[in-house]
Amino acid sequence: MLKDIVNNTKWSASKTALMRLLIEHGGQTIAELSKSLGVSIPYTTKTLNELIEIGLVQETGKRAHYSKRAPKEYDLIATSGYFLGIDTGKDDLTLGICDFCGNMVTQPERIDFVYEDTPDCFESLIAIINTFIEKEGFKKENIQNACMSIGGRVNPEVGCAYNYFTCIEKPLADMLSQSLNIPVCIDNDTRCMTYGEYLRGVCKGVKNVIFVNVSWGIGIGIIINGKLYFGKSGFSGEIGHMHIYNNGIICHCGKTGCVETETSGSALQRKMNQKIQNGGISVLSDKVLNQHKSLTLHDILEAIKKEEDVMSIETLQMMAVELGTTLAGVINIFNPEMLVIGGDLSVTGDYITQPICMGIKKFSLNMVNEDSKIETSTLKDCAGLIGACLMARSKMLQEQY
C-alpha cells in the first residue's frame, strides 16, 4: 500500500520538494525539476530514480514540439493511491474520490444530510460514507487517506472541530478514522476550497492569493508564497466575524454586527424575505405571501441565474458592494496577486463579482488594487470537494500544505 511505502521509506526533504513540484505543475523534465529545486541535475536524477523505484513517479514520454532531441518527462503515477473527500454543506454532504495525480475518478455525489450534534447523527454520517465507498467499487485498503472539510473553527493539527459533532469524546478526526477504518484528517471548508482552486482552478500556480468563500457565511483562505496560511491553531481567515456594523443583528457566532450579518448568503436570505413582506415585487413573492413559506438561499440563487429576478439581483449587488468595501481592507493588508470569489454565491458570476470590484476600487489604495486580479472560482461548488481530496493526499505525504 502507498502509505506503507511512504512510511517505510527514508523520506528526505528533496523527495518532498520534488513531489510538491509534480503535484503543483504536473509533468516535468529533469532540467526543469533541477532548476526549480536549485540543485544539480545528477542530484535531481538520483532523487527522481528513488521515487521511481518505490512506485510513486514514472516516465511519461518525451516533451512534444522539440525539433531535435526531446527530453523525457516525469509525473506521478495516478493509480498508486486514491483519496476520499467529504465536503460538508449547510444541509448536505458531497463525496468524491481522486487518484494520486489529483484527478477525480468518481462523479461528485451530493447527499441531503441534516446535521445534528448527536451520536445517532454521527452514525448516520458513517453509514453514508461507507455506502458511497462500496457503491463506487473501492476497497477500504485502496483509499490511502480521507479529508473532511468543515465550516467554522477547525484545528487540523489535533483533528478537532469546535462546532461540529462536539458530542463525541475524542477528536473528530480520530473518531472518523476509527469508525471508517481509513486515516481521516479534517480542515476548514474555506481552506479546502482555497487549496482546490490553487491546484486545479483559476489561481493555479499563483503564489499569493486570497480566496473569498461567500456562502451561508463568509471566510477567506490565504496563500502566501505558494503555501496555505493556517495561523497558530488553524483559525485564520475568519473575516466574516469582524465587527463592522452597528446593526444590532446577532450573528450565529453570538456577537452582533459581524461582516456576515450584512454580506453573506444568510444575510441575502433575510433581506429578501423582509423586502417581500414589505411589499417588494419578485418572482419569489408568491412563495412568501401566498404559500406562507420562507425563501431558501437556493430559491434566491435560482431566481437570479434562471429568471434574472430584478429585486434578487439588486439585493445581491448592494450586498456585494458592501462586501467589496470590507475586501478593500484585505487587499490593502495582503497585496495579493489574485483575489478569487468562490462559494455558493459565486454561481451568480458577474452579478456578484463586478459590484465587489466596485467596492474594492472605491476603498482600497489604487497602487495596491492594481496588483490584484479579481476572478470568479472556476471550480464553483466542487471547490471544497476537490480541495478535500487534495488535502487528504498532502496529509498522507506529510507535506506542508
C-alpha positions in Angstrom: 0.0 0.0 0.0 1.2 3.5 -0.8 1.1 4.8 2.8 3.2 1.8 3.9 5.7 2.6 1.1 6.0 6.2 2.2 6.1 5.3 5.9 8.9 2.7 5.4 11.0 4.9 3.0 13.8 7.2 4.1 11.9 10.4 3.3 14.2 13.3 2.6 13.4 17.0 2.1 14.4 16.7 -1.5 11.8 14.0 -2.1 9.1 16.2 -0.6 10.2 19.2 -2.7 10.3 17.1 -5.9 6.9 15.6 -5.2 5.5 19.1 -4.5 6.7 20.3 -7.9 5.0 17.4 -9.7 1.8 18.0 -7.6 1.7 21.7 -8.4 2.9 21.7 -12.0 2.3 18.2 -13.4 4.8 16.5 -15.8 8.3 18.0 -15.7 11.7 17.3 -17.3 14.8 16.7 -15.2 16.2 20.0 -16.2 13.0 21.8 -15.1 13.0 20.0 -11.8 16.6 20.7 -11.2 16.2 24.4 -11.9 13.1 24.7 -9.6 14.8 22.8 -6.8 18.0 24.7 -7.2 20.2 21.6 -7.1 22.4 19.8 -9.7 21.0 17.6 -12.4 22.8 14.5 -11.1 21.2 15.0 -7.6 17.8 15.6 -9.1 18.2 12.4 -11.2 19.2 10.4 -8.1 16.1 11.6 -6.1 13.8 11.0 -9.1 15.1 7.5 -9.5 14.4 6.8 -5.8 10.8 7.9 -6.3 10.5 5.8 -9.4 11.9 2.7 -7.5 9.3 3.0 -4.8 6.4 3.4 -7.3 5.4 7.0 -6.9 6.8 8.5 -10.2 7.1 7.3 -13.7 8.5 8.4 -17.1 5.5 9.6 -19.2 7.2 10.1 -22.6 9.1 12.8 -24.4 8.4 16.5 -24.4 6.4 17.4 -27.5 7.2 20.1 -30.1 11.0 19.7 -30.0 12.8 19.9 -33.3 15.8 17.9 -32.1 16.4 15.5 -29.2 13.3 15.8 -26.9 13.9 15.5 -23.1 11.9 12.9 -21.1 9.0 14.0 -18.9 8.2 12.5 -15.5 5.0 12.6 -13.5 3.2 11.0 -10.6 1.6 7.6 -11.1 -2.1 8.1 -10.9 -3.1 4.6 -9.8 -0.6 4.5 -6.9 -3.1 5.8 -4.5 -6.7 7.1 -4.0 -8.1 9.8 -1.7 -11.6 10.4 -0.3 -13.0 13.9 0.0 -16.0 14.7 2.2 -17.3 18.2 1.9 -19.9 19.3 4.4 -22.5 21.9 3.5 -25.3 23.5 5.4 -27.8 20.8 4.6 -25.8 18.3 2.6 -22.6 16.3 2.1 -20.7 16.0 -1.2 -18.4 13.0 -1.6 -15.8 12.0 -4.2 -12.5 10.2 -4.8 -9.4 11.3 -6.6 -6.3 9.4 -7.8 -2.7 10.2 -6.9 -2.4 12.8 -9.6 -5.4 14.6 -8.2 -7.9 13.7 -10.9 -11.4 13.0 -9.8 -12.2 9.3 -10.5 -15.8 9.4 -9.3 -18.6 11.9 -10.0 -19.3 14.2 -7.1 -22.2 12.9 -5.2 -24.3 15.4 -3.2 -26.4 13.8 -0.5 -29.0 15.5 1.7 -27.8 15.5 5.3 -29.4 17.3 8.2 -26.7 17.8 10.8 -27.5 17.2 14.5 -24.9 17.2 17.3 -25.9 13.6 18.4 -24.2 10.2 18.3 -27.0 8.9 16.1 -26.3 11.5 13.5 -22.6 10.7 13.6 -23.5 7.0 12.9 -25.7 8.1 10.0 -22.7 10.1 8.6 -20.5 7.0 8.8 -23.2 4.9 7.1 -23.5 7.4 4.2 -19.7 7.4 3.7 -19.4 3.6 3.8 -22.3 3.2 1.3 -20.7 5.7 -1.1 -17.3 3.8 -1.0 -19.0 0.5 -1.6 -21.2 1.8 -4.3 -18.2 3.2 -6.2 -16.5 -0.1 -6.0 -13.5 0.8 -3.9 -12.0 -1.3 -1.2 -11.1 0.4 2.0 -7.4 -0.6 1.7 -7.1 1.2 -1.6 -8.1 4.5 -0.1 -4.9 5.9 1.4 -6.4 8.8 3.3 -9.6 10.9 3.6 -10.3 14.6 4.5 -13.5 16.1 5.7 -14.0 19.9 5.1 -16.0 21.6 7.9 -17.2 25.1 8.3 -16.1 27.2 11.3 -13.2 26.7 13.7 -11.2 23.6 12.9 -7.7 22.7 14.2 -6.3 20.4 11.6 -3.2 19.6 13.7 -5.1 18.0 16.6 -8.1 16.9 14.4 -10.7 18.9 16.4 -13.7 20.7 15.1 -15.3 23.1 17.6 -18.8 23.4 16.2 -19.3 20.0 14.5 -20.0 16.8 16.5 -19.0 18.2 19.8 -21.0 15.4 21.4 -18.2 12.8 20.8 -15.4 12.5 23.4 -12.4 12.1 21.1 -11.1 14.5 18.4 -13.4 14.2 15.4 -10.6 13.1 13.1 -9.7 10.2 15.4 -13.4 9.1 15.6 -13.8 9.3 11.9 -10.6 7.2 11.3 -11.7 4.7 13.9 -15.3 4.3 12.6 -14.4 4.2 8.9 -11.2 2.2 9.2 -9.4 4.8 7.0 -7.0 7.5 8.1 -9.0 10.7 8.2 -7.9 14.3 8.6 -10.2 17.4 8.9 -9.8 21.0 7.8 -11.7 24.2 7.4 -14.0 24.3 4.4 -12.7 27.6 3.1 -9.1 26.4 3.3 -10.0 23.3 1.4 -11.7 25.4 -1.3 -8.7 27.6 -1.5 -6.3 24.6 -1.9 -8.5 23.1 -4.6 -8.6 26.3 -6.5 -4.9 26.8 -6.1 -4.0 23.3 -7.6 -6.9 22.9 -10.0 -8.7 26.1 -10.5 -8.4 29.7 -11.6 -5.4 30.6 -9.4 -3.3 27.5 -10.3 0.4 28.5 -9.9 -0.3 31.9 -8.4 1.8 32.3 -5.3 -0.1 35.0 -3.3 -3.9 34.5 -3.3 -6.9 35.5 -1.2 -9.9 33.2 -1.8 -13.2 34.5 -0.5 -15.9 32.0 0.3 -19.2 33.7 0.0 -21.7 31.1 1.2 -24.1 30.9 4.1 -21.3 32.7 6.0 -18.1 34.5 4.9 -14.5 33.3 5.2 -11.2 33.8 3.4 -8.4 31.4 2.6 -4.9 32.8 2.4 -1.9 31.6 0.3 1.4 33.3 0.9 4.4 32.4 -1.3 2.6 29.3 -2.6 1.7 27.9 0.9 -1.6 28.0 2.8 -1.5 30.2 5.9 -3.1 28.5 8.9 -2.5 30.7 11.8 -1.4 29.3 15.2 -4.3 26.9 15.6 -5.8 26.7 12.1 -8.3 29.5 12.8 -7.1 32.0 10.2 -9.4 33.7 7.7 -12.5 34.3 9.9 -13.2 37.7 8.3 -16.9 37.0 8.5 -16.8 37.7 12.2 -15.0 41.0 12.1 -17.2 43.7 13.8 -18.2 46.2 11.1 -21.8 47.2 11.6 -23.8 48.7 14.4 -26.9 46.9 13.2 -27.8 45.0 16.4 -28.2 41.8 14.3 -27.0 38.8 16.2 -24.6 36.6 14.2 -24.6 32.8 14.6 -21.2 33.3 16.5 -23.2 35.1 19.2 -21.8 38.5 18.6 -23.5 41.4 16.8 -22.6 43.5 13.8 -20.3 40.9 12.1 -19.4 41.2 8.4 -21.6 38.3 7.5 -24.7 39.8 9.1 -24.9 42.1 6.1 -22.9 40.4 3.2 -23.4 36.6 3.3 -25.9 34.1 2.0 -27.8 34.2 5.3 -28.0 38.0 5.0 -29.3 37.7 1.4 -32.0 35.3 2.5 -33.0 37.6 5.4 -33.1 40.7 3.3 -35.2 39.1 0.5 -37.8 37.7 2.9 -38.0 41.2 4.6 -38.4 43.0 1.3 -41.2 40.8 0.0 -43.0 41.1 3.3 -42.7 44.9 3.0 -44.3 44.9 -0.5 -41.3 44.3 -2.8 -42.1 42.7 -6.1 -40.3 39.5 -7.1 -40.9 36.2 -8.9 -40.5 34.7 -5.4 -43.3 36.8 -3.8 -45.9 34.1 -4.3 -44.0 31.6 -2.1 -43.7 34.1 0.8 -47.1 35.8 0.6 -49.5 33.1 -0.7 -47.7 29.8 0.2 -46.6 31.3 3.5 -43.1 29.8 3.2 -39.7 31.4 3.9 -37.3 31.7 1.0 -34.2 29.5 0.9 -30.9 30.6 -0.3 -31.3 28.1 -3.2 -34.6 29.8 -4.2 -32.9 33.2 -4.5 -29.8 32.0 -6.4 -32.1 30.1 -8.9 -34.2 33.3 -9.3 -31.0 35.2 -10.2 -29.5 32.6 -12.5 -32.6 31.3 -14.3 -35.2 34.1 -14.1 -33.0 37.2 -13.7 -35.3 38.4 -11.0 -34.6 42.2 -10.6 -35.2 42.5 -6.9 -33.0 39.5 -6.1 -30.2 40.9 -8.4 -30.4 44.4 -6.8 -30.3 43.0 -3.3 -27.3 40.8 -4.1 -25.4 43.6 -5.8 -26.0 46.1 -2.9 -24.7 43.4 -0.6 -21.7 42.7 -2.9 -20.6 46.4 -2.9 -20.7 46.2 1.0 -18.5 43.1 0.8 -16.1 44.8 -1.6 -15.7 47.6 0.9 -14.5 45.1 3.5 -12.3 43.2 1.0 -10.6 46.5 0.1 -9.0 46.3 3.6 -7.9 42.8 2.9 -6.3 44.0 -0.4 -4.5 46.7 1.4 -3.2 44.3 4.0 -2.1 41.4 1.9 -1.4 42.9 -1.6 -2.3 39.6 -3.3 -1.7 38.7 -6.9 -5.2 37.4 -7.2 -8.5 37.6 -5.2 -10.9 34.8 -6.0 -14.6 35.0 -5.3 -15.9 31.5 -4.6 -18.6 29.7 -2.5 -22.3 29.3 -3.1 -23.0 32.9 -4.2 -20.2 32.8 -6.8 -22.5 30.9 -9.2 -24.1 34.3 -9.9 -20.9 35.3 -11.8 -20.7 38.9 -12.8 -23.7 39.8 -10.8 -21.6 39.5 -7.6 -18.1 39.9 -8.9 -18.5 43.3 -10.6 -20.0 45.1 -7.6 -17.4 43.6 -5.3 -14.8 45.1 -7.7 -16.5 48.4 -7.4 -16.3 48.3 -3.6 -12.7 47.3 -3.7 -11.7 50.0 -6.1 -13.5 52.7 -4.2 -11.9 51.9 -0.8 -8.5 50.3 -1.5 -5.3 52.1 -2.4 -5.0 52.4 -6.2 -1.4 51.3 -6.3 -2.3 48.2 -4.3 -5.5 47.1 -6.0 -3.9 47.4 -9.4 -1.7 44.4 -8.4 -4.7 42.3 -7.6 -6.6 40.5 -10.4 -10.2 39.7 -9.3 -11.5 36.4 -10.6 -14.5 34.1 -10.0 -13.9 30.5 -8.9 -13.8 28.1 -11.9 -14.4 25.0 -9.6 -17.7 26.5 -8.3 -19.5 24.1 -6.0 -16.8 21.4 -6.5 -14.0 23.5 -5.0 -14.5 22.2 -1.4 -14.7 18.5 -2.5 -11.7 18.7 -4.8 -9.7 20.6 -2.2 -10.6 18.0 0.5 -9.4 15.2 -1.8 -6.1 17.0 -2.4 -5.7 17.8 1.3 -6.0 14.1 2.0 -3.2 13.4 -0.4 -1.0 16.2 1.1 -1.6 15.0 4.6 -0.6 11.4 3.7 2.7 12.7 2.2 3.2 14.8 5.3 3.7 18.0 3.3 3.2 21.5 4.5 0.1 22.2 2.5 
